[in-house]
Amino acid sequence: MLYQLTHQLDRTVDLALVTDGSGGYRYSTLAEEIYGVEFTNEEVARQHLPAIRKQELMAGGAIVGISKYFFFDQLDDAFTTDVDPVLADTWDAGWVRQRLMGILWDGDYDLIIIAVPAALGGVFRSLTAKLNPEVYQPEGGNALFVFALPE
């Protein structure tokens, strides 16, 4: 869908990523040979993964046609479906909200698309119920929330 927006409809697509990408290192064993980094060592992985994942995201984004990237670099501490401790103790939630609102305000966007892991779909859906988004969630897949902004 993003490729079609940028290439067929000549629209601009920006991307904001809240986490630093340092989590999930336990599943990076196959990448150890590619990058020459011991990703199964938590300290080493958390030091190197954020930069590698940003490079990979931007390489894919170049194909899709992403114009701007906004990296919030909030710690990707551990898998959880309970957002309360993350917002209270792990992330600087006030800064994230303020930064995101600034981006949305300054960007003059016509459409906002938010991809949320399936495990958090229900949590996010309850937070956004007042905005009445269109919600697309393939069986077992990630939830995709699409907000068409008013004129």
Protein Blocks (a to p, Z undefined) as FASTA:
>chain_A
ZZmmmmmnopacddddfbgolgoklmmmmmmmmnopafklmklmmmmmmmmmmmmmmmmm
mmnopabdcdekiacfbgcfbfklmmmmmpcfklmmmmmmmmmmmnopabdcddddfklm
mmmmmmmmmnopacdddehiacdddddddZZ
